[in-house]
Each structure stands twice: as C-alpha cells, then as structure tokens.
Amino acid sequence: MSDKKAFYTKLKAQLEDTTKFPADYLYKFIVPTDENQVEEVQGLFDNEGAVIKTKKSKTGKYISVSIVLKIESAEKVIEYYKKAEKIKGIISL
C-alpha cells in the first residue's frame, strides 16, 4: 500500500471515530506565492459556502490558507485533500 493511500485510510478511520458528520471541517494549507496557488486552492472550495482566510508569511514567500467548510462525510474530507495535493508546492497541515 502506498504511503498516501495508507495515510488516507488512517485519516478516514480517525475522522469517523472523532467527528459526527455533517460537520464544519478546518482545512489548513501553506502555498508558495510564486504563482497563482492561492487562487487554485480557493477555486477548489468556490460555491461551497466555505469561509476562507489567508495570511502572508513574514518573508512574503508563502501564504497560509485556512478554510472552514461544512462536510457531509469522511470521504468528502479526503476528496478535497486529494484535489488539493495536485496544486504545485502545496503543504497540507
């Protein structure tokens, strides 16, 4: 089993143990500011009713993106992570 697959399997089990869905879920990402990565992250959550906050790092090289979104299931939480991991330079926290 790949590391990513194992990670998502474990995350799904943890979410199902600790979260009663539907629930507000907090996503936190860090993206570089060299391209349009912030817009890409925001685009994933467009029209979903998400509350999105951004904050630049002290050096200005990175932007922290916090997103709160009502999610229906553990599978849906993971779907967004899988979409986000395709964005260049993104770090999921």
N, CA, C and O of each residue as an XYZ file, in Angstrom:
372
protein
N       0.851     -1.178      0.000
C       0.000      0.000      0.000
C       0.898      1.243      0.000
O       1.870      1.322      0.751
N       0.554      2.205     -0.852
C       1.368      3.420     -0.918
C       1.208      4.233      0.365
O       0.226      4.082      1.093
N       2.186      5.094      0.629
C       2.137      5.935      1.826
C       0.891      6.810      1.830
O       0.229      6.957      2.857
N       0.573      7.394      0.665
C      -0.606      8.273      0.584
C      -1.887      7.495      0.855
O      -2.765      7.958      1.583
N      -1.985      6.313      0.263
C      -3.189      5.501      0.462
C      -3.326      5.116      1.936
O      -4.421      5.167      2.496
N      -2.222      4.735      2.554
C      -2.235      4.381      3.976
C      -2.630      5.595      4.822
O      -3.397      5.476      5.777
N      -2.095      6.759      4.456
C      -2.424      7.986      5.174
C      -3.925      8.267      5.106
O      -4.555      8.554      6.123
N      -4.490      8.182      3.909
C      -5.914      8.481      3.750
C      -6.799      7.436      4.430
O      -7.862      7.771      4.951
N      -6.371      6.188      4.427
C      -7.124      5.134      5.118
C      -7.164      5.421      6.624
O      -8.208      5.298      7.264
N      -6.004      5.807      7.174
C      -5.918      6.126      8.600
C      -6.730      7.381      8.921
O      -7.442      7.424      9.925
N      -6.621      8.400      8.068
C      -7.369      9.644      8.281
C      -8.875      9.371      8.284
O      -9.600      9.889      9.132
N      -9.337      8.561      7.341
C     -10.773      8.244      7.267
C     -11.238      7.578      8.563
O     -12.291      7.930      9.095
N     -10.470      6.630      9.069
C     -10.830      5.946     10.318
C     -10.860      6.931     11.481
O     -11.778      6.892     12.300
N      -9.863      7.817     11.563
C      -9.827      8.820     12.642
C     -11.022      9.762     12.552
O     -11.657     10.067     13.561
N     -11.323     10.216     11.351
C     -12.457     11.131     11.175
C     -13.766     10.468     11.600
O     -14.595     11.078     12.275
N     -13.935      9.213     11.196
C     -15.175      8.511     11.538
C     -15.282      8.265     13.038
O     -16.386      8.206     13.580
N     -14.137      8.120     13.716
C     -14.127      7.934     15.173
C     -14.435      9.220     15.928
O     -15.111      9.195     16.956
N     -13.939     10.343     15.416
C     -13.958     11.583     16.208
C     -14.957     12.632     15.739
O     -15.187     13.612     16.446
N     -15.551     12.454     14.572
C     -16.387     13.502     14.009
C     -17.775     12.989     13.680
O     -17.946     11.920     13.094
N     -18.756     13.774     14.071
C     -20.140     13.434     13.720
C     -20.511     14.291     12.511
O     -20.638     15.511     12.617
N     -20.681     13.640     11.366
C     -20.987     14.357     10.125
C     -22.485     14.520      9.957
O     -23.241     13.677     10.440
N     -22.952     15.592      9.278
C     -22.160     16.684      8.718
C     -21.528     17.542      9.814
O     -22.078     17.691     10.905
N     -20.350     18.105      9.493
C     -19.603     18.899     10.472
C     -18.807     19.979      9.760
O     -18.477     19.859      8.581
N     -18.503     21.044     10.508
C     -17.578     22.054      9.993
C     -16.180     21.471     10.107
O     -15.777     21.014     11.176
N     -15.443     21.488      9.007
C     -14.095     20.933      8.984
C     -13.119     22.034      8.606
O     -13.380     22.821      7.695
N     -11.992     22.087      9.310
C     -10.966     23.100      9.049
C      -9.835     22.490      8.222
O      -9.160     21.556      8.654
N      -9.649     23.040      7.031
C      -8.502     22.689      6.197
C      -7.467     23.794      6.374
O      -7.808     24.976      6.411
N      -6.203     23.400      6.484
C      -5.118     24.381      6.535
C      -4.056     23.969      5.524
O      -3.583     22.833      5.505
N      -3.702     24.932      4.692
C      -2.687     24.697      3.673
C      -1.682     25.842      3.701
O      -1.999     26.956      4.119
N      -0.482     25.553      3.254
C       0.513     26.589      3.010
C       0.895     26.460      1.543
O       1.201     25.371      1.059
N       0.872     27.597      0.840
C       1.239     27.579     -0.575
C       2.271     28.667     -0.854
O       2.273     29.712     -0.204
N       3.154     28.414     -1.831
C       4.106     29.456     -2.231
C       3.354     30.583     -2.946
O       2.259     30.377     -3.469
N       3.948     31.758     -2.959
C       3.294     32.907     -3.600
C       3.825     33.148     -5.010
O       3.488     34.156     -5.631
N       4.654     32.233     -5.527
C       5.292     32.487     -6.816
C       4.362     32.378     -8.015
O       4.655     32.938     -9.072
N       3.251     31.672     -7.873
C       2.293     31.570     -8.980
C       0.905     31.869     -8.422
O       0.771     32.662     -7.490
N      -0.116     31.251     -8.978
C      -1.486     31.550     -8.529
C      -2.052     30.445     -7.654
O      -3.238     30.128     -7.746
N      -1.209     29.848     -6.798
C      -1.648     28.722     -5.980
C      -2.789     29.087     -5.031
O      -3.671     28.261     -4.792
N      -2.792     30.304     -4.484
C      -3.881     30.701     -3.572
C      -5.204     30.659     -4.320
O      -6.199     30.156     -3.796
N      -5.223     31.180     -5.534
C      -6.451     31.150     -6.341
C      -6.867     29.716     -6.643
O      -8.056     29.399     -6.658
N      -5.886     28.853     -6.882
C      -6.205     27.439     -7.147
C      -6.874     26.796     -5.927
O      -7.874     26.090     -6.058
N      -6.310     27.049     -4.740
C      -6.898     26.498     -3.511
C      -8.311     27.048     -3.333
O      -9.247     26.291     -3.073
N      -8.463     28.354     -3.470
C      -9.789     28.961     -3.310
C     -10.769     28.397     -4.332
O     -11.950     28.214     -4.035
N     -10.273     28.124     -5.532
C     -11.122     27.566     -6.583
C     -11.699     26.205     -6.235
O     -12.808     25.872     -6.655
N     -10.952     25.414     -5.469
C     -11.445     24.088     -5.051
C     -12.700     24.201     -4.193
O     -13.556     23.317     -4.194
N     -12.788     25.315     -3.458
C     -13.867     25.473     -2.483
C     -14.905     26.509     -2.926
O     -15.816     26.837     -2.165
N     -14.771     27.024     -4.153
C     -15.725     28.006     -4.678
C     -17.139     27.443     -4.669
O     -17.353     26.255     -4.911
N     -18.081     28.303     -4.390
C     -19.511     27.948     -4.437
C     -19.881     26.814     -3.485
O     -20.893     26.140     -3.683
N     -19.067     26.603     -2.456
C     -19.347     25.545     -1.481
C     -19.755     26.135     -0.133
O     -20.030     25.394      0.810
N     -19.796     27.462     -0.038
C     -20.145     28.098      1.235
C     -19.000     28.107      2.233
O     -19.226     28.227      3.438
N     -17.779     27.981      1.745
C     -16.607     27.928      2.627
C     -16.228     29.316      3.126
O     -16.414     30.311      2.426
N     -15.694     29.374      4.345
C     -15.105     30.595      4.888
C     -13.600     30.446      4.721
O     -12.990     29.540      5.288
N     -13.004     31.344      3.937
C     -11.591     31.232      3.589
C     -10.827     32.435      4.136
O     -11.214     33.584      3.918
N      -9.734     32.153      4.853
C      -8.870     33.218      5.372
C      -7.460     32.965      4.876
O      -7.004     31.822      4.830
N      -6.766     34.042      4.501
C      -5.387     33.910      4.062
C      -4.499     34.819      4.893
O      -4.936     35.858      5.388
N      -3.237     34.407      5.039
C      -2.270     35.206      5.793
C      -0.894     34.992      5.188
O      -0.437     33.859      5.037
N      -0.231     36.106      4.841
C       1.113     36.019      4.263
C       2.139     35.736      5.340
O       1.997     36.182      6.479
N       3.182     34.986      4.973
C       4.291     34.757      5.898
C       5.093     36.052      6.039
O       4.942     36.979      5.243
N       5.943     36.100      7.061
C       6.760     37.305      7.290
C       7.627     37.642      6.086
O       7.825     38.813      5.765
N       8.141     36.617      5.422
C       9.016     36.848      4.271
C       8.231     37.136      2.992
O       8.783     37.643      2.016
N       6.930     36.806      3.008
C       6.107     37.017      1.823
C       6.232     35.924      0.784
O       5.653     36.025     -0.298
N       6.991     34.866      1.101
C       7.183     33.774      0.135
C       6.047     32.752      0.164
O       5.845     32.002     -0.792
N       5.311     32.736      1.277
C       4.240     31.749      1.439
C       2.974     32.425      1.934
O       3.010     33.497      2.539
N       1.856     31.769      1.659
C       0.572     32.216      2.185
C      -0.082     31.027      2.867
O      -0.147     29.928      2.316
N      -0.565     31.273      4.077
C      -1.322     30.269      4.813
C      -2.793     30.451      4.429
O      -3.305     31.571      4.429
N      -3.458     29.363      4.108
C      -4.866     29.404      3.727
C      -5.642     28.504      4.684
O      -5.383     27.305      4.776
N      -6.605     29.105      5.399
C      -7.479     28.345      6.304
C      -8.880     28.353      5.715
O      -9.392     29.400      5.319
N      -9.485     27.195      5.661
C     -10.801     27.058      5.052
C     -11.697     26.269      5.993
O     -11.349     25.167      6.415
N     -12.849     26.835      6.318
C     -13.839     26.112      7.119
C     -15.018     25.828      6.203
O     -15.558     26.727      5.560
N     -15.400     24.573      6.158
C     -16.452     24.132      5.247
C     -17.280     23.044      5.911
O     -16.738     22.160      6.574
N     -18.592     23.109      5.732
C     -19.462     22.041      6.241
C     -19.309     20.842      5.308
O     -19.549     20.937      4.104
N     -18.904     19.714      5.889
C     -18.615     18.498      5.125
C     -19.586     17.394      5.550
O     -19.917     17.255      6.728
N     -20.032     16.612      4.561
C     -21.043     15.570      4.820
C     -20.464     14.249      5.305
O     -21.151     13.490      5.989
N     -19.197     13.962      4.959
C     -18.645     12.639      5.295
C     -17.118     12.665      5.296
O     -16.496     13.588      4.769
N     -16.535     11.641      5.895
C     -15.072     11.491      5.903
C     -14.545     11.373      4.473
O     -13.484     11.910      4.156
N     -15.285     10.671      3.609
C     -14.866     10.512      2.211
C     -14.743     11.866      1.527
O     -13.814     12.098      0.754
N     -15.689     12.762      1.817
C     -15.686     14.097      1.201
C     -14.491     14.914      1.705
O     -13.883     15.649      0.927
N     -14.147     14.798      2.984
C     -12.963     15.484      3.534
C     -11.740     15.065      2.715
O     -10.947     15.908      2.296
N     -11.599     13.781      2.494
C     -10.443     13.237      1.788
C     -10.446     13.633      0.317
O      -9.387     13.874     -0.263
N     -11.631     13.702     -0.292
C     -11.733     14.146     -1.690
C     -11.072     15.501     -1.890
O     -10.322     15.701     -2.845
N     -11.358     16.439     -0.975
C     -10.762     17.778     -1.087
C      -9.248     17.727     -0.919
O      -8.529     18.424     -1.635
N      -8.752     16.918      0.010
C      -7.300     16.782      0.176
C      -6.658     16.244     -1.102
O      -5.595     16.713     -1.510
N      -7.299     15.265     -1.731
C      -6.754     14.677     -2.956
C      -6.728     15.699     -4.093
O      -5.784     15.725     -4.883
N      -7.755     16.533     -4.177
C      -7.760     17.594     -5.195
C      -6.657     18.606     -4.903
O      -5.958     19.046     -5.815
N      -6.501     18.977     -3.626
C      -5.529     19.996     -3.245
C      -4.095     19.531     -3.469
O      -3.230     20.341     -3.804
N      -3.830     18.238     -3.288
C      -2.442     17.768     -3.403
C      -1.890     17.917     -4.815
O      -0.684     17.784     -5.020
N      -2.751     18.189     -5.790
C      -2.308     18.388     -7.175
C      -1.771     19.806     -7.403
O      -1.180     20.081     -8.448
N      -1.970     20.695     -6.443
C      -1.520     22.082     -6.585
C      -0.032     22.165     -6.293
O       0.446     21.652     -5.281
N       0.689     22.814     -7.185
C       2.156     22.899     -7.095
C       2.607     23.549     -5.780
O       2.180     24.653     -5.442
N       3.482     22.840     -5.043
C       4.098     23.398     -3.854
C       3.232     23.435     -2.600
O       3.661     23.962     -1.573
N       2.022     22.885     -2.664
C       1.103     22.955     -1.515
C       1.574     22.051     -0.378
O       2.113     20.968     -0.608
N       1.361     22.515      0.845
C       1.622     21.718      2.036
C       0.320     21.678      2.832
O      -0.236     22.723      3.168
N      -0.165     20.478      3.133
C      -1.375     20.316      3.958
C      -0.960     20.195      5.406
O      -0.036     19.449      5.729
N      -1.632     20.921      6.278
C      -1.336     20.853      7.718
C      -2.440     20.114      8.441
O      -2.377     19.950      9.660
